[in-house]
Amino acid sequence: MITPLVWHHVPLQIWARTYSASSSTQQTYSERRVLGYTDQQMFRVVSQVEKYNQFVPWCKKSDVISRELCGLKAELVIGFPPLFGESYTSHVTLFAPHLVTAVCTDMNLFHHLKTVWKFGPGWLDQPETTTTLDFAVSFQFRNHVHSQISRLFFDEVVKQNVNAFLRRARTLYGPESIPAQKPTIVIKS
């Protein structure tokens, strides 16, 4: 088992390969990009789960149920066709300012759902104003029809989701300190 102290140094490609199942209905995506925000700024945006319904596409509800020493438990409701108001519980682990993970814990809607946001050193010439984002998501719906439909919209959903967090950072902190960088897609299946 990887402890939280060394988890920050594990490449997301390894996480995605070890976590992923062999099922054809599983969907996995991982990207890396340098952002013109600090790791603290991006950590604040991603860790404020209770505000997701204000800016994350298709998130209709985002309530924090309880807070713990290194995280929180949240109830989220997503609502995009064909899922209109499907809820799930997520356990979010927070290691400021470098790591936010979210794992679905109720397993009613998903066989599994895990999201990882890692924030690391940015550009060497601008370490105070940049961070490297490593983002990964892996999920598999319980319902085969949901899986097939989500596969049709997967690229668009992932892109809009990540971009929603970047727009939120822009709203809170202003424009990026560097020109926007395109992501390097590490894994997409």
KAHUJO-V125620 format. One line per field, one symbol per residue. ss: DSSP state (H for helix, E for strand, - for the rest). phi: phi as a letter, one per 30 degrees, with the letter a starting at -180 (. if undefined). psi: psi as a letter, one per 30 degrees, with the letter a starting at -180 (. if undefined). A space follows every 10 residues. Layout:
BEGIN
ss->???
phi->???
psi->???
END
This chain:
BEGIN
ss->---HHHH--- -HHHHHHHH- ------EEEE EEEEE---HH HHHHHHH-HH HHHHH---EE EEEEEEEE-- EEEEEEEEEE --EEEEEEEE EEEEE---EE EEEE-----E EEEEEEEEEE E--HHH---- EEEEEEEEEE E--HHHHHHH HHHHHHHHHH HHHHHHHHHH HHH------- ---EEEEE-
phi->.cdedceecd ddddeddddd ccddcdbbbb bbaccdbddd dddddddded ceddbdeidc abcddacbec lacbcbbcbb ecccidcacb cccbbdccbb bbbdcchdcc daabbbccbb ecdddbddbb bcccbbbbab dddddedddd ddceeddded dddddddddd ddbidddbee cddcdcbbb
psi->kkleefefgk kfeeeeeffk lgkffkkkkk lklklhllee eeeeeefief fefffkkgjf kjkkelkleh alklkkklik kgjjhkllkk jkkkikgfkk kkkkffgeek elkkkkjkka kbkefhffgl lkkjkkkklk lekeeeeeee eegeeeeeee eefeeeeeee eefallflkk kkljkekj.
END
